[in-house]
């Protein structure tokens, strides 16, 4: 193996590693805030989507969160069992499952409103760097 091959295989030369580690770190910052609400980070993301727009198809949630149906379906079942959402078949197309917030799920929004500020204050980046990082990450995602 030559020098270039060895360099290419160094952990410190992998873009994927700092992305992975940073994502784990930031996700972990949410845990102490979400635990009292009975939500995992991924469930919180689902709630964010539903708080923006309720009564939407599972497919739209999958698209917004960049998740596949096989990942999202068990999560939605747990959220329904917890009383946060309802899953119903569309009257227009029996194949489409609609997700609707329950009263409990809607009320959770009030409890969660301080989370973005609390977690944002834990991420030590200037507003300019945070905006640059945000733009770069979305650029990376859009080029998939």
N, C-alpha and C positions, 0 to 999 in steps of 0.2 A: 504494500500500500504506500503510495507516494505522499508527499507532504500535503498537497491539495486535498486528497481524499481524507487524510487524518483531520485536517482543518475543517472540512465540510461536516464531519461527524462530531465535532465538539458541541457540547450542550450550549456553551456560550455563543455559538455562532448560529443558533436556531431562533428565528423570529417567533416560532410557535411557543417556545418555552416562556418568555416573559409575558406573552398574551395569556397563556394558560395560568401562570402563577398570579398575575394581576387579577384575572377574572376570579380565581379562587379566593384571593384576598378580599376583593371588594364584595363578593357574594357573602363571605364570612362576616363582614361588617353588618350585614342585615340581620343575621341570626338572632342577636339579643333583642332586637326590636320586633321581629316577627314571631318569635316563640310565644310571647304572651297572647298573641292574636290567634295562635294555633295554625299558622301558615308556614309552609316552606317557601324558599325563595321563588321557586317556579310557580307555586300557587299564587304568590304575591303578584307575579307578572301577569298571570291570568286575570286577577282581580283588577289590576291597572287597566287592562284592555276593556274589561266589562264596566268599569267605572267611567270610562270614556264613552262607551256605547254598549248598551245592554241589549239582550235578546238577539244575539248574533249566532250564525252557524259555527259549528266546531271548526270547519275548514278555514274560516276567517281568522279564528284565534290561532290556528296552526300557522297560517301565513304571517300574521303579525309577529308571532314569537319565534318564527323560523324553526318550528318543531314539527315532527311528523305525527300523524294520527295515533300511531301505536304508542308513542310517548305520552301524548296528551290524554287519551281516553282513560287510562287508569287514574290519572291525576284528577280528572273531572269527576270520576266516580267517588273518590275520597272527599272531594269538595262538596259533592251532593250529600254524602253520608254525614258530613259535618254541618250541613244545613246552610251552606253559603250560596249554593246555586241549585237550579232545577234544570233538568235535561228533558226536552220534549221533542217529539217529531214535528216537522213542519207540516202544516195542513195542505200546503201547496205541492210538496215533494216529500214523500214518505222516507226517502233515503237521507234527507237532511235533518241533522239533530241541532236544535237551537238551544243555546245556553242563556239562561236568564238568572239574574240575581234574585235571591230571596230578600225578605226584610232584614234578616240577619247579615247577609252579604252586603246589602246597601249600608247598613249601620256600621259595618266594619270600616267603611271609608273614613268616617269621622275619627275612629281610633287610629287609623293609619296616616292621617294627614301630616303628622310631624316627622315621619320616617325619612322622606327625601332630604329635609334639612339636617336631620341628625346624622345621617350617613354621609351626606355631602360635606359636613364639617370634619369628617374623619379622613377624607381624601385630601391630602396635602399637595394640591396643585393650585397655581394661580388661576383665576378665571380665564385668562387668555390661553394658558396651557391646556386647561380642561376643555375649552372649546376646540382647540386644535386637535387634541386627542379624539374627541367626539367625532369631529369631521373626518379624521383619518380612518377611524374604525368603521364608520358608515361607508366610506369610500371603499375600504377593503371588502365589506359585506356586499356592496352593490356590484362588485367585480367578480362575483362568484359565478 
